[in-house]
Amino acid sequence: MKEIISGISLLFLIQGVGGLINHLTNGGKSWFLVNYIDMFQGWEIAIDILLIVIGGAIGLFSMKKSSSSRNGK
């Protein structure tokens, strides 16, 4: 289960960081999900930052969960 959560965290981080770099450098359409959702148009940079925060939070939760399971809690 930890591997799945870590994978989801990595996915959010890649989408956020890559999308942020893409949008700050005025990159064209790419494989970043934010580019293809009409509702996010005009909010791309904010959504990219939100994806980074969500990915980081999921990653921290995953690390905290695994360390508490090692301690037998």
C-alpha positions as CSV (number, residue, x, y, z in Angstrom):
1,M,0.0,0.0,0.0
2,K,2.9,2.4,0.8
3,E,4.2,1.9,-2.7
4,I,0.9,2.9,-4.3
5,I,0.6,6.0,-2.1
6,S,4.3,7.0,-2.9
7,G,3.5,6.5,-6.6
8,I,0.5,8.8,-6.4
9,S,2.6,11.3,-4.5
10,L,5.3,11.2,-7.2
11,L,2.6,11.6,-9.9
12,F,1.2,14.7,-8.3
13,L,4.7,16.1,-7.8
14,I,5.8,15.5,-11.4
15,Q,2.6,17.0,-12.8
16,G,3.0,20.0,-10.5
17,V,6.7,20.7,-11.0
18,G,6.7,19.9,-14.7
19,G,3.6,21.9,-15.3
20,L,5.0,24.8,-13.4
21,I,8.2,24.8,-15.3
22,N,6.2,24.5,-18.6
23,H,4.0,27.4,-17.7
24,L,6.7,29.7,-16.4
25,T,8.8,29.2,-19.6
26,N,5.8,29.6,-21.8
27,G,6.0,26.1,-23.1
28,G,3.5,24.8,-25.5
29,K,0.9,22.1,-24.9
30,S,2.6,19.0,-23.4
31,W,1.6,16.0,-21.5
32,F,0.9,18.0,-18.3
33,L,-2.7,17.4,-17.3
34,V,-3.5,21.0,-16.4
35,N,-3.1,22.0,-20.1
36,Y,-6.1,19.8,-21.1
37,I,-8.7,20.7,-18.5
38,D,-10.7,23.7,-19.6
39,M,-11.8,24.6,-16.1
40,F,-8.1,25.3,-15.1
41,Q,-7.4,27.7,-18.0
42,G,-6.2,31.0,-16.6
43,W,-5.3,29.3,-13.3
44,E,-2.5,27.0,-14.6
45,I,0.3,28.2,-12.3
46,A,-1.9,28.2,-9.2
47,I,-3.1,24.7,-10.0
48,D,0.5,23.5,-10.6
49,I,1.5,24.8,-7.1
50,L,-1.6,23.1,-5.6
51,L,-0.5,19.8,-7.2
52,I,3.0,20.2,-5.7
53,V,1.5,20.9,-2.3
54,I,-0.9,17.9,-2.6
55,G,1.9,15.6,-3.8
56,G,4.2,16.7,-0.9
57,A,1.4,16.2,1.7
58,I,0.6,12.7,0.4
59,G,4.4,11.9,0.4
60,L,4.7,13.1,4.0
61,F,1.6,11.2,5.1
62,S,3.1,8.1,3.4
63,M,6.4,8.5,5.3
64,K,4.7,9.2,8.6
65,K,2.4,6.1,8.1
66,S,5.3,3.8,7.3
67,S,7.4,5.0,10.3
68,S,4.5,4.6,12.7
69,S,3.8,1.0,11.4
70,R,7.5,0.2,12.1
71,N,7.1,1.3,15.6
72,G,4.2,-1.0,16.1
73,K,1.5,1.6,16.6
